Amino acid sequence: MQIIFDITGMSCSACSSRIEKMVNKLECVKKAEVNLLTNSMVVDIDDKKNINIIIKTVEKLGYGASLQKNVKKEEKQENKAKLITSFILLIILMYISMGSMFSLPMPEAITNPQISAILQLALTIPILILHRHYFINGFKNLIHLSPNMDSLIAIGGGAAFIYGIFAIYKILTGDLHYSHQLYFESSAMIVTLISLGKYLEARAKHKTTNAINQLIDLSPEKATVVREGKEEQILTKEVKVGDIVVIKPGEKIPVDGVVIEGISYVDQSAITGESMEVKKEIGDEVMTASINQNGSIKIEAKKVGEDTTLAQIIKLVENASASKAPIGKLADKVSGIFVPIVITIAVIATIIWLVVGKDFEFALSIGIAVLVISCPCALGLATPVSIMVGTGKGAENGILIKSAESLENAHKIDTIIFDKTGTITEGKATVKDINSKKLPKQELLQIVASIEKMSEHIIAKTILQYYKGKLLEIQNFESIPGKGVKADIQGITYLVGNEKLMKENNMQIEKADIAQTILYICTKQEFLGYITIEDNIKKDSKKAIEELKKMHIHPIMLTGDNKQVAERIAKEVGIETVIAEVLPQDKERVVREEQEKGNNVAMVGDGINDSPALARANVGIAIGAGTDIAIETADIVLIQNSILDVVKAIRLSKQTIKNIKMSLFWAFIYNIIGIPIAAGILEPIWGFTLNPMIAAACMSLSSVSVVCNALRLRKINL
């Protein structure tokens, strides 16, 4: 089972990497993934009894862990209040410490070096207290030999503050030279600017979760149900399976159900992405969050609460957002060793400048600048923010991506195998002709319909929809996968299926030489005739294949149907490679053979017999209207039931990976360029050094820029 924890105290990907590493070492944990973006951890465990072990492990590392709950609005308001107070105090501090440099009017008392120094100390202390978590967490992690970004801030800001205390001592003892070497404003500015960056980053992060929040808001709070013959309004969460729910024009449908009374048109674009309203009448299924447009209808609740389509979509999107893409592992590895390396560079740079003759104030400034400009945050955020925005964008378009790995793998696809029935075709076949050799057509149809009633195959449903008469009682029903069915009626054994089934039973048949699906019927003694069935091609299948070819992706059609039918369908949609008359168990083998050729394979299907192939493929894509098993097995689910969304899913993957690579590039470049400049590499050439306050501002902006870059994914057209 998967348990989601809220993690507190993380400030960079070095934190998330360390927690993930230690939790994964626990025997009770199968797999743990920590997400810096959502401050959460998804843990796969066998027994809930181990939850406390996991929490204690995280706490020993210096962080907090608890079962997931909603973030309180009050916490955000408290952080905002702290930031405002901090900036007010900082502005006063900056005026006192630097006002004379800009010839600003200054009260005479403040011009006194001793009074000015004491005032600066008095203003700095409350600012540092407001942001004390940097120092508490930073030094705690340093003691545990697992320094993180807070450690860099704590060392840099702490060093500046301690040097300021030393400077005050020198001033009070009469050495006024130190009145220009107070570092209080640097210490206060570092924590304030970084907190501002964190606040802006959090606001930007919140936008990345908009897709999930919008999905949550789709479900109506109340529902009208019929109980004891009367209508009453109750909370949606109180609706039970079997309840009769009344949906009036303009209302949202609160549960998944089946229409039992009335006719209407429903807008289900929020769930499926369909632009057109869909007609719903008795017997049709409706989904949570769809909007009833005109007629009043009654539905019987079939799925409620966490079982509804909307709830499952939200769960899929949340899980995908919390998962980790393989491309993010590089950043994790770098972050794990990044902070110790930065501390080492800061110490070495400080020592070198002291050795070459620079004063302690200059060398300290260099060391602090190196510490605060370093940004493991940007590296850690690059992947998860793009994944969250990408999966959210997919959900908005009716494309459900189950994991970050699936989203990444989709951009590598070069071969796509399509099941035919229900994927390329409508899956709503029609009976074209009944060719009976021995019996009246209606009698033959009655026999076939009676037997097919026990089958779940699309052809069986087609026969039953076509035949409206009385069904016969059958015995000894047996389904023969990939071939057909057999059963006894009044002591006679009947076989209904394809040519393979007939040959296996040594039956001489009159072969129908037509490009349609053929259902042959016989007893063990004689051939009775055949029924021809035609399945219409989906209107957007041809366009989807054209788009895939433009992307240099090779399409293959795979079907258990006869070769003539398969080749006709393939020709109409533009597929050159056709593999027909394949048994269900062989579909997985076909996928494996393509992979053995070195191809990255996606399998697109909708049936139970597609599940092994969906699981084998590099990326399994299930058509949303397909079976629950196919949807459960697949990596990506297309709710709108259109293979044109396969194209959109691959485009989304390509754009998301491109966005991640861009963010990682700039995060690496920022540190590669920023750290040497902060260390003073340009000082001998142009006399340029980086002020610690400017370094803090740059550090904060780098994280914000990574999040803003990810938000660009919301604007892409699929």
Phi, psi and omega per residue, in radians:
M1 nan 2.635 3.130
Q2 -1.769 2.260 3.100
I3 -2.072 2.352 3.132
I4 -1.867 2.241 3.134
F5 -1.942 2.561 2.913
D6 -1.511 2.307 3.122
I7 -2.002 2.263 3.114
T8 -1.992 2.718 3.083
G9 1.626 -0.067 3.120
M10 -1.375 2.410 3.113
S11 -2.202 -0.254 -3.134
C12 -2.759 3.068 -3.090
S13 -1.231 -0.280 3.033
A14 -1.134 -0.630 3.105
C15 -1.153 -0.903 -3.079
S16 -1.096 -0.648 3.131
S17 -1.127 -0.730 -3.105
R18 -1.190 -0.759 3.125
I19 -1.075 -0.813 -3.117
E20 -1.049 -0.747 -3.113
K21 -1.111 -0.800 -3.076
M22 -1.251 -0.684 3.139
V23 -1.184 -0.654 3.120
N24 -1.155 -0.337 3.112
K25 -1.345 -0.293 -3.115
L26 -1.191 2.401 -3.121
E27 -1.121 -0.536 -3.084
C28 -1.379 -0.102 -3.070
V29 -1.848 2.188 3.064
K30 -1.393 -0.781 -3.120
K31 -2.783 2.438 3.090
A32 -2.324 2.383 3.091
E33 -2.295 2.208 -3.135
V34 -1.838 2.304 -3.121
N35 -1.962 1.965 -3.130
L36 -1.147 -0.619 -3.096
L37 -1.089 -0.837 -3.068
T38 -1.678 0.025 -3.085
N39 0.877 0.829 -3.094
S40 -2.358 2.876 3.091
M41 -2.414 2.208 3.079
V42 -1.756 2.125 -3.089
V43 -2.127 2.283 3.097
D44 -1.719 1.949 -3.114
I45 -2.302 2.829 -3.136
D46 -1.505 -0.574 -2.983
D47 -2.354 2.328 3.139
K48 -1.164 -0.294 3.121
K49 -1.084 -0.367 -3.082
N50 -1.501 0.010 -3.117
I51 -1.023 -0.776 -3.119
N52 -1.123 -0.598 3.104
I53 -1.087 -0.742 -3.131
I54 -1.152 -0.777 3.139
I55 -1.059 -0.775 -3.133
K56 -1.139 -0.631 3.118
T57 -1.096 -0.767 3.132
V58 -1.152 -0.716 -3.123
E59 -1.148 -0.621 3.091
K60 -1.090 -0.465 3.137
L61 -1.411 -0.117 3.118
G62 1.753 0.225 -3.139
Y63 -2.098 3.045 3.108
G64 -1.939 2.576 3.112
A65 -2.491 2.418 3.089
S66 -2.702 2.789 3.093
L67 -1.063 2.503 -2.981
Q68 -1.028 2.415 3.036
K69 -2.551 2.968 -3.110
N70 -1.294 2.471 3.100
V71 -1.211 2.289 -3.091
K72 -1.370 2.423 3.130
K73 -1.110 -0.559 -3.101
E74 -1.060 -0.616 3.141
E75 -1.091 -0.725 3.132
K76 -1.127 -0.723 3.132
Q77 -1.150 -0.651 3.114
E78 -1.122 -0.745 3.111
N79 -1.098 -0.677 3.125
K80 -1.136 -0.741 3.131
A81 -1.103 -0.724 3.103
K82 -1.060 -0.731 -3.097
L83 -1.156 -0.758 3.133
I84 -1.094 -0.812 3.122
T85 -1.053 -0.752 -3.135
S86 -1.055 -0.754 -3.122
F87 -1.199 -0.629 3.102
I88 -1.088 -0.828 3.118
L89 -1.130 -0.657 -3.115
L90 -1.158 -0.695 3.136
I91 -1.083 -0.750 3.109
I92 -1.121 -0.751 3.134
L93 -1.061 -0.778 -3.132
M94 -1.141 -0.635 3.127
Y95 -1.109 -0.776 -3.125
I96 -1.193 -0.761 -3.034
S97 -1.354 -0.522 -3.011
M98 -2.181 0.015 -3.101
G99 -1.041 -0.715 -3.107
S100 -1.136 -0.504 3.133
M101 -1.135 -0.497 -3.112
F102 -1.886 0.267 3.098
S103 1.000 0.664 3.097
L104 -1.407 2.593 3.128
P105 -1.087 2.267 -3.079
M106 -2.246 2.348 3.030
P107 -1.009 2.511 -3.037
E108 -1.041 -0.638 -3.103
A109 -1.098 -0.616 -3.078
I110 -1.265 -0.401 3.139
T111 -1.229 -0.273 3.076
N112 -1.200 2.133 -3.056
P113 -0.966 -0.744 -3.109
Q114 -1.162 -0.787 -3.126
I115 -1.141 -0.728 3.131
S116 -1.053 -0.746 -3.117
A117 -1.138 -0.761 -3.140
I118 -1.128 -0.721 3.121
L119 -1.089 -0.731 3.133
Q120 -1.102 -0.697 3.087
L121 -1.112 -0.748 -3.111
A122 -1.128 -0.581 3.130
L123 -1.401 -0.523 -3.097
T124 -1.292 -0.705 -3.064
I125 -0.979 -0.867 3.129
P126 -1.109 -0.545 3.100
I127 -1.137 -0.774 3.132
L128 -1.179 -0.582 3.100
I129 -1.164 -0.714 3.121
L130 -1.057 -0.571 -3.099
H131 -1.977 0.586 -3.058
R132 -1.123 -0.360 -3.111
H133 -1.051 -0.514 3.095
Y134 -1.078 -0.726 -3.074
F135 -1.358 -0.716 3.132
I136 -1.089 -0.931 -3.122
N137 -1.181 -0.697 -3.082
G138 -1.091 -0.863 -3.121
F139 -1.284 -0.539 3.089
K140 -1.095 -0.781 3.124
N141 -1.211 -0.537 3.095
L142 -1.160 -0.705 3.108
I143 -1.131 -0.628 3.127
H144 -1.398 0.105 -3.120
L145 1.025 0.612 3.070
S146 -2.377 1.098 -3.091
P147 -1.050 2.527 3.114
N148 -2.279 -2.892 -3.122
M149 -1.068 -0.668 3.097
D150 -1.037 -0.589 3.124
S151 -1.132 -0.709 3.117
L152 -1.088 -0.766 -3.128
I153 -1.170 -0.749 -3.112
A154 -1.090 -0.760 -3.136
I155 -1.176 -0.830 -3.110
G156 -1.127 -0.928 -3.134
G157 -1.149 -0.674 3.135
G158 -1.141 -0.712 3.124
A159 -1.097 -0.730 3.132
A160 -1.112 -0.741 -3.116
F161 -1.163 -0.788 -3.125
I162 -1.115 -0.688 3.095
Y163 -1.115 -0.628 3.104
G164 -1.097 -0.698 3.093
I165 -1.078 -0.759 3.104
F166 -1.067 -0.722 -3.138
A167 -1.114 -0.693 3.110
I168 -1.073 -0.738 3.118
Y169 -1.020 -0.776 -3.127
K170 -1.144 -0.674 3.140
I171 -1.143 -0.790 -3.122
L172 -1.155 -0.383 3.102
T173 -1.611 0.097 3.022
G174 1.833 -0.088 3.132
D175 -1.537 1.522 -3.059
L176 -1.273 -0.145 3.066
H177 -0.992 -0.576 -3.094
Y178 -1.347 -0.088 3.130
S179 -1.167 -0.314 3.099
H180 -1.778 0.133 -3.114
Q181 -2.099 0.433 3.067
L182 -1.349 2.353 -3.094
Y183 -1.942 0.302 -3.098
F184 -1.080 -0.728 -3.110
E185 -1.134 -0.577 3.102
S186 -1.163 -0.797 -3.136
S187 -1.063 -0.792 -3.131
A188 -1.197 -0.698 -3.112
M189 -1.168 -0.691 -3.117
I190 -1.017 -0.938 -3.076
V191 -1.202 -0.580 -3.125
T192 -1.239 -0.803 -3.132
L193 -1.158 -0.675 3.125
I194 -1.180 -0.660 3.080
S195 -1.144 -0.649 3.066
L196 -1.096 -0.762 3.110
G197 -1.054 -0.725 3.121
K198 -1.121 -0.670 -3.133
Y199 -1.159 -0.795 3.115
L200 -1.134 -0.661 3.116
E201 -1.100 -0.740 -3.141
A202 -1.133 -0.684 3.094
R203 -1.110 -0.738 3.124
A204 -1.174 -0.689 3.096
K205 -1.038 -0.687 -3.118
H206 -1.028 -0.617 3.122
K207 -1.163 -0.512 -3.139
T208 -1.224 -0.371 3.130
T209 -1.654 0.123 -3.116
N210 -0.977 -0.694 -3.097
A211 -1.041 -0.752 3.127
I212 -1.174 -0.793 -3.133
N213 -1.068 -0.690 3.122
Q214 -1.144 -0.665 3.095
L215 -1.110 -0.752 3.141
I216 -1.078 -0.679 -3.117
D217 -1.267 -0.222 -3.084
L218 -1.176 -0.596 -3.066
S219 -1.307 2.260 3.126
P220 -1.193 2.605 -3.111
E221 -1.302 -0.535 -3.057
K222 -2.191 2.749 3.127
A223 -2.402 2.603 3.079
T224 -1.754 2.071 -3.115
V225 -2.077 2.739 3.096
V226 -1.771 2.028 3.122
R227 -2.320 2.207 -3.086
E228 0.974 0.678 3.069
G229 1.383 0.005 -3.118
K230 -2.100 2.568 3.084
E231 -1.462 2.351 3.055
E232 -2.503 2.571 -3.117
Q233 -1.647 2.245 3.116
I234 -2.321 2.944 3.059
L235 -1.184 2.476 -3.126
T236 -0.966 -0.646 -3.108
K237 -1.188 -0.211 3.135
E238 -1.636 -0.103 3.122
V239 -1.196 2.377 -3.126
K240 -1.941 2.721 3.064
V241 -1.020 2.292 -3.124
G242 1.741 -0.289 3.093
D243 -1.100 2.552 3.034
I244 -1.633 2.083 -3.072
V245 -1.915 2.291 3.134
V246 -1.669 2.201 3.138
I247 -2.038 1.973 -3.131
K248 -1.603 2.833 -3.135
P249 -0.955 2.332 3.119
G250 1.547 -0.161 -3.112
E251 -1.548 2.668 3.041
K252 -1.475 2.528 3.105
I253 -1.406 2.149 -3.001
P254 -1.476 -0.311 -3.098
V255 -2.471 2.916 2.982
D256 -1.406 2.391 -3.123
G257 -2.881 -2.988 -3.136
V258 -2.154 2.359 3.130
V259 -1.193 2.210 3.109
I260 -2.017 -0.156 3.123
E261 -2.773 2.346 3.068
G262 1.665 2.916 3.102
I263 -2.326 2.392 3.118
S264 -2.748 3.014 3.002
Y265 -1.938 2.356 -3.029
V266 -2.079 2.345 3.043
D267 -1.611 1.873 3.136
Q268 -1.966 0.466 -3.097
S269 -1.102 -0.547 -3.125
A270 -1.102 -0.482 -3.112
I271 -1.733 -0.792 -3.021
T272 -1.766 -0.295 -3.086
G273 1.451 -0.002 -3.140
E274 -1.174 2.337 -3.139
S275 -1.429 -0.460 -3.088
M276 -1.620 2.508 3.044
E277 -1.228 2.610 -3.069
V278 -1.979 2.307 3.124
K279 -1.264 2.336 3.117
K280 -2.209 2.233 3.079
E281 -2.366 -3.101 -3.058
I282 -0.919 2.243 3.132
G283 1.707 -0.263 -3.135
D284 -1.438 2.562 3.114
E285 -1.507 2.529 3.063
V286 -2.228 2.690 -3.061
M287 -2.023 2.647 3.051
T288 -0.932 2.484 3.073
A289 1.369 -0.092 3.003
S290 -1.204 2.658 -3.100
I291 -1.918 2.153 3.103
N292 -1.300 2.185 -2.980
Q293 -1.538 -0.903 -3.034
N294 -2.258 -1.132 -3.073
G295 -1.301 2.676 3.065
S296 -1.479 2.341 -3.130
I297 -2.301 2.759 3.018
K298 -2.050 2.409 3.126
I299 -2.219 2.664 3.009
E300 -1.707 2.161 -3.098
A301 -1.159 2.174 3.120
K302 -1.897 -0.639 3.108
K303 -2.327 2.285 -3.109
V304 -2.291 2.883 3.076
G305 0.998 -2.221 -3.069
E306 -1.296 -0.122 -3.122
D307 -1.597 -0.159 -3.091
T308 -1.206 2.798 3.110
T309 -0.996 -0.772 -3.123
L310 -1.077 -0.786 -3.140
A311 -1.083 -0.692 3.121
Q312 -1.165 -0.662 3.105
I313 -1.103 -0.811 -3.140
I314 -1.047 -0.756 3.141
K315 -1.092 -0.755 3.136
L316 -1.080 -0.790 -3.106
V317 -1.152 -0.729 3.124
E318 -1.115 -0.766 3.141
N319 -1.128 -0.707 3.120
A320 -1.123 -0.707 -3.132
S321 -1.167 -0.556 -3.112
A322 -1.476 -0.239 -3.116
S323 -1.418 2.990 -3.031
K324 -2.075 2.311 3.112
A325 -1.461 2.550 3.113
P326 -0.949 -0.589 -3.108
I327 -1.111 -0.391 -3.127
G328 -1.368 -0.188 -3.089
K329 -1.149 -0.559 3.116
L330 -1.066 -0.826 3.126
A331 -1.080 -0.671 3.126
D332 -1.090 -0.757 -3.141
K333 -1.111 -0.765 -3.139
V334 -1.119 -0.782 -3.093
S335 -1.080 -0.582 -3.113
G336 -1.079 -0.517 -3.123
I337 -1.969 -0.031 -2.997
F338 -1.144 -0.904 -3.031
V339 -1.090 -0.811 3.089
P340 -1.026 -0.657 3.124
I341 -1.125 -0.736 -3.132
V342 -1.110 -0.767 3.123
I343 -1.066 -0.715 3.113
T344 -1.089 -0.791 3.130
I345 -1.073 -0.744 -3.127
A346 -1.069 -0.780 3.139
V347 -1.130 -0.801 -3.128
I348 -1.090 -0.764 -3.136
A349 -1.077 -0.728 3.126
T350 -1.087 -0.802 -3.125
I351 -1.117 -0.750 -3.112
I352 -1.057 -0.778 -3.126
W353 -1.182 -0.534 3.059
L354 -1.212 -0.691 -3.129
V355 -1.129 -0.677 -3.100
V356 -1.394 0.019 3.002
G357 1.886 0.025 3.114
K358 -1.317 2.670 -3.136
D359 -1.275 2.900 -3.059
F360 -1.096 -0.624 3.141
E361 -1.047 -0.795 3.139
F362 -1.113 -0.835 -3.105
A363 -1.093 -0.685 3.125
L364 -1.142 -0.710 3.113
S365 -1.040 -0.723 3.113
I366 -1.092 -0.840 -3.121
G367 -1.046 -0.765 -3.139
I368 -1.134 -0.747 -3.132
A369 -1.053 -0.735 3.116
V370 -1.083 -0.752 -3.104
L371 -1.110 -0.786 -3.001
V372 -1.483 -0.369 -3.138
I373 -1.378 -0.380 -3.108
S374 -1.154 2.415 -2.999
C375 -2.377 1.399 3.021
P376 -1.185 -0.293 3.111
C377 -1.050 -0.829 -3.094
A378 -1.040 -0.705 3.112
L379 -1.125 -0.752 -3.089
G380 -1.232 -0.497 -3.099
L381 -1.515 -0.372 -3.010
A382 -0.906 -0.810 -3.098
T383 -1.403 -0.930 -3.035
P384 -1.083 -0.630 -3.127
V385 -1.179 -0.682 3.115
S386 -1.167 -0.688 3.108
I387 -1.097 -0.763 -3.117
M388 -1.125 -0.781 3.133
V389 -1.160 -0.711 -3.126
G390 -1.106 -0.805 3.130
T391 -1.178 -0.607 3.084
G392 -1.156 -0.716 3.088
K393 -1.092 -0.699 3.100
G394 -1.081 -0.785 -3.133
A395 -1.054 -0.671 3.110
E396 -1.082 -0.474 -3.108
N397 -1.797 0.275 3.107
G398 1.302 0.401 3.119
I399 -2.033 1.914 -3.104
L400 -1.704 2.059 -3.106
I401 -1.871 2.110 -2.968
K402 -1.368 -0.413 -3.103
S403 -2.691 2.783 3.098
A404 -1.096 -0.612 3.130
E405 -1.099 -0.708 3.116
S406 -1.113 -0.732 3.139
L407 -1.098 -0.685 3.129
E408 -1.240 -0.772 -3.080
N409 -1.096 -0.532 -3.063
A410 -1.072 -0.491 -3.090
H411 -1.318 -0.238 -3.133
K412 -1.588 -0.142 -3.029
I413 -1.041 2.271 3.061
D414 -2.151 -0.147 3.131
T415 -2.415 2.270 3.093
I416 -2.159 2.178 3.094
I417 -1.768 2.146 -3.141
F418 -1.850 2.287 2.887
D419 -1.228 2.662 -3.092
K420 -1.480 -1.094 -2.987
T421 -1.249 2.127 3.118
G422 1.466 -0.103 3.129
T423 -1.984 -1.151 3.033
I424 -1.398 -0.621 3.111
T425 -1.731 2.962 -3.079
E426 -1.149 -0.522 -3.039
G427 1.355 0.162 3.084
K428 -2.064 1.318 -3.040
A429 -1.278 2.858 3.091
T430 -2.277 2.544 3.091
V431 -1.331 2.172 -3.105
K432 -1.694 -0.662 -3.067
D433 -2.759 2.616 3.037
I434 -2.110 2.024 -3.126
N435 -1.930 1.743 -3.082
S436 -1.828 2.317 -3.082
K437 -1.702 -0.503 -3.009
K438 -2.132 -0.555 -3.019
L439 -2.011 2.824 2.980
P440 -1.043 2.558 -3.064
K441 -0.962 -0.764 -3.099
Q442 -1.161 -0.586 3.121
E443 -1.223 -0.715 3.082
L444 -1.102 -0.759 3.134
L445 -1.102 -0.668 3.122
Q446 -1.088 -0.758 3.123
I447 -1.074 -0.817 -3.110
V448 -1.126 -0.803 -3.119
A449 -1.092 -0.689 -3.136
S450 -1.088 -0.717 3.129
I451 -1.261 -0.759 -3.066
E452 -1.206 -0.262 3.127
K453 -1.015 -0.492 -3.109
M454 -1.483 -0.115 -3.063
S455 -1.717 2.663 3.100
E456 -1.765 -0.016 -3.070
H457 -1.169 2.632 -3.129
I458 -1.044 -0.607 3.124
I459 -1.134 -0.670 3.109
A460 -1.066 -0.762 3.139
K461 -1.123 -0.644 3.125
T462 -1.102 -0.801 3.133
I463 -1.060 -0.790 -3.098
L464 -1.167 -0.591 3.080
Q465 -1.208 -0.571 -3.100
Y466 -1.350 -0.697 -3.084
Y467 -1.601 2.172 -3.084
K468 -1.936 0.066 -3.061
G469 -1.496 -2.918 -3.116
K470 -1.330 2.430 3.130
L471 -1.687 2.578 -3.133
L472 -1.569 2.738 3.104
E473 -1.390 2.347 -3.102
I474 -2.117 2.756 3.066
Q475 -2.311 2.786 3.014
N476 0.960 0.770 3.114
F477 -1.170 2.423 3.102
E478 -2.501 2.241 3.068
S479 -1.633 2.310 3.137
I480 -1.976 1.680 -3.019
P481 -0.863 2.274 3.085
G482 1.354 0.015 -3.073
K483 -2.292 -0.763 -3.134
G484 2.735 -2.624 -3.114
V485 -2.449 2.847 3.000
K486 -2.546 2.684 -3.134
A487 -2.875 2.878 3.103
D488 -1.806 2.373 3.014
I489 -2.270 2.057 -3.135
Q490 0.902 0.746 3.054
G491 1.455 -0.032 3.128
I492 -1.852 2.302 3.112
T493 -1.557 2.206 3.138
Y494 -1.983 2.475 3.040
L495 -1.990 2.256 3.135
V496 -2.279 2.031 -3.123
G497 3.076 -2.709 -3.054
N498 -1.596 -3.067 -3.072
E499 -1.100 -0.599 3.138
K500 -1.055 -0.751 -3.136
L501 -1.099 -0.685 3.141
M502 -1.144 -0.763 -3.121
K503 -1.131 -0.701 3.134
E504 -1.069 -0.481 -3.126
N505 -1.787 0.306 3.064
N506 0.942 0.685 -3.117
M507 -1.701 2.189 3.063
Q508 -1.404 2.050 -3.074
I509 -2.045 2.806 3.000
E510 -1.587 1.792 -3.027
K511 -1.225 2.272 3.122
A512 -1.538 1.979 -3.082
D513 -1.581 1.136 -3.132
I514 -2.380 2.690 -3.088
A515 -1.526 1.011 3.088
Q516 -2.394 2.832 3.080
T517 -1.243 2.263 -3.077
I518 -1.975 2.267 3.081
L519 -1.950 1.852 -3.116
Y520 -1.516 2.560 -3.133
I521 -2.272 2.331 3.093
C522 -2.699 2.873 2.922
T523 -1.771 -3.066 3.112
K524 -1.292 -0.204 -3.108
Q525 -1.828 -0.596 -3.023
E526 -2.606 2.728 3.095
F527 -1.447 2.250 -3.062
L528 -1.779 -0.406 -3.138
G529 2.507 -2.875 3.130
Y530 -2.639 2.759 3.084
I531 -2.087 2.283 3.114
T532 -1.704 2.386 -3.090
I533 -2.265 2.419 -3.121
E534 -2.172 2.345 3.133
D535 -1.965 2.212 -3.097
N536 -1.346 2.510 3.110
I537 -1.349 2.424 3.080
K538 -1.092 2.508 -3.031
K539 -1.101 -0.452 -3.083
D540 -1.815 0.085 -3.100
S541 -1.111 -0.763 -3.113
K542 -1.096 -0.762 -3.140
K543 -1.118 -0.691 3.135
A544 -1.071 -0.769 3.124
I545 -1.110 -0.705 3.106
E546 -1.058 -0.768 -3.125
E547 -1.142 -0.682 3.128
L548 -1.126 -0.692 3.115
K549 -1.122 -0.653 3.099
K550 -1.104 -0.497 3.126
M551 -1.530 0.137 3.133
H552 1.085 0.675 3.068
I553 -1.899 2.255 -3.060
H554 -1.518 2.056 3.127
P555 -1.578 2.456 3.082
I556 -2.260 2.402 3.055
M557 -1.836 2.281 -3.075
L558 -2.150 2.228 -3.094
T559 -2.691 2.689 3.045
G560 -1.529 -0.091 -3.120
D561 -1.258 2.941 -3.109
N562 -1.223 2.785 -2.999
K563 -1.082 -0.672 -3.118
Q564 -1.085 -0.829 3.130
V565 -1.082 -0.821 -3.110
A566 -1.028 -0.787 -3.114
E567 -1.182 -0.602 3.096
R568 -1.138 -0.833 3.139
I569 -1.080 -0.807 -3.110
A570 -1.058 -0.735 -3.129
K571 -1.104 -0.699 -3.111
E572 -1.152 -0.607 -3.117
V573 -1.662 -0.164 3.071
G574 1.669 0.405 3.100
I575 -1.686 2.222 -3.113
E576 -1.568 -0.570 -3.084
T577 -1.689 2.066 -3.104
V578 -2.206 2.292 3.046
I579 -2.115 1.857 -3.034
A580 -1.884 2.978 3.088
E581 0.926 0.755 -3.119
V582 -1.704 2.298 3.080
L583 -1.272 2.653 -3.116
P584 -0.894 -0.757 -3.101
Q585 -1.211 -0.256 -3.125
D586 -1.585 -0.197 -3.136
K587 -1.116 -0.709 3.109
E588 -1.090 -0.666 3.131
R589 -1.104 -0.698 3.131
V590 -1.089 -0.742 3.106
V591 -1.078 -0.782 -3.129
R592 -1.087 -0.700 3.138
E593 -1.107 -0.683 3.102
E594 -1.157 -0.666 3.113
Q595 -1.160 -0.639 3.131
E596 -1.165 -0.349 3.056
K597 -1.388 -0.071 -3.139
G598 1.674 0.194 -3.109
N599 -1.564 2.555 2.976
N600 -1.591 1.977 -2.907
V601 -1.921 2.343 2.946
A602 -1.908 2.456 3.071
M603 -2.003 2.257 3.134
V604 -2.036 2.067 -3.117
G605 -2.676 3.091 -3.109
D606 -2.426 -0.079 -3.017
G607 -1.897 2.926 3.086
I608 -1.027 -0.703 -3.108
N609 -1.263 -0.106 3.071
D610 -1.561 -0.240 -3.005
S611 -0.986 -0.812 3.114
P612 -1.047 -0.679 3.137
A613 -1.212 -0.675 3.102
L614 -1.084 -0.709 -3.138
A615 -1.222 -0.629 -3.115
R616 -1.253 -0.609 -3.037
A617 -1.092 2.709 3.038
N618 -1.027 -0.672 3.038
V619 -2.408 2.076 3.074
G620 -1.654 2.218 -3.097
I621 -2.087 2.071 -3.123
A622 -1.798 2.380 3.013
I623 -1.264 2.258 -2.997
G624 -1.022 -0.522 -3.136
A625 -1.431 0.044 -3.100
G626 -1.368 -2.923 -3.075
T627 -1.318 2.757 3.120
D628 -1.066 -0.628 -3.122
I629 -1.143 -0.762 3.120
A630 -1.087 -0.729 -3.132
I631 -1.163 -0.696 -3.141
E632 -1.148 -0.647 -3.076
T633 -1.342 -0.557 -3.006
A634 -1.250 2.792 3.069
D635 -1.573 -0.524 -3.133
I636 -2.289 2.378 3.126
V637 -2.076 2.233 3.118
L638 -1.734 1.820 -3.049
I639 -1.179 -0.596 -3.013
Q640 -1.332 -0.093 3.064
N641 1.140 0.526 3.126
S642 -2.159 2.300 -3.138
I643 -1.342 -0.111 2.999
L644 -1.122 -0.436 3.094
D645 -1.272 -0.286 2.998
V646 -1.089 -0.751 3.107
V647 -1.075 -0.795 -3.122
K648 -1.092 -0.694 -3.138
A649 -1.102 -0.717 3.135
I650 -1.213 -0.705 3.081
R651 -1.061 -0.762 3.134
L652 -1.067 -0.740 3.118
S653 -1.068 -0.819 -3.134
K654 -1.063 -0.765 -3.125
Q655 -1.180 -0.676 -3.127
T656 -1.170 -0.791 3.127
I657 -1.121 -0.689 3.080
K658 -1.047 -0.733 -3.140
N659 -1.153 -0.727 3.121
I660 -1.094 -0.801 -3.133
K661 -1.076 -0.669 3.111
M662 -1.118 -0.779 3.140
S663 -1.129 -0.756 3.117
L664 -1.102 -0.708 3.135
F665 -1.027 -0.879 -3.101
W666 -1.202 -0.583 3.102
A667 -1.135 -0.752 3.102
F668 -1.172 -0.812 -3.118
I669 -1.063 -0.723 3.131
Y670 -0.958 -0.819 -3.109
N671 -1.284 -0.667 3.141
I672 -1.084 -0.660 3.140
I673 -1.494 -0.778 -3.005
G674 -1.144 -0.755 -3.063
I675 -1.129 -0.815 3.093
P676 -1.071 -0.666 3.117
I677 -1.125 -0.779 3.113
A678 -1.077 -0.578 -3.141
A679 -1.284 -0.145 3.049
G680 1.673 0.392 -3.077
I681 -1.122 -0.441 -3.116
L682 -1.574 -0.154 -3.077
E683 -1.073 -0.782 3.133
P684 -1.163 -0.436 -3.065
I685 -1.536 -0.972 -3.074
W686 -2.039 0.025 -3.115
G687 1.248 0.405 -3.074
F688 -1.763 2.249 3.005
T689 -2.269 2.801 -3.057
L690 -1.746 2.090 3.084
N691 -1.129 2.399 3.134
P692 -0.951 -0.577 3.138
M693 -1.181 -0.712 3.096
I694 -1.166 -0.662 3.115
A695 -1.068 -0.721 3.125
A696 -1.112 -0.712 3.129
A697 -1.127 -0.749 3.122
C698 -1.082 -0.734 -3.131
M699 -1.058 -0.772 -3.127
S700 -1.153 -0.744 -3.098
L701 -1.150 -0.528 -3.125
S702 -1.118 -0.712 3.119
S703 -1.176 -0.751 3.133
V704 -1.084 -0.691 -3.103
S705 -1.143 -0.610 3.108
V706 -1.128 -0.757 3.137
V707 -1.151 -0.749 3.137
C708 -1.112 -0.633 3.097
N709 -1.094 -0.728 3.123
A710 -1.118 -0.600 -3.115
L711 -1.146 -0.307 3.106
R712 -1.114 -0.412 3.127
L713 -1.079 -0.431 -3.132
R714 -1.166 -0.335 -3.057
K715 -1.681 -0.121 -3.053
I716 -1.252 2.598 3.078
N717 -1.720 2.180 3.115
L718 -1.637 nan nan
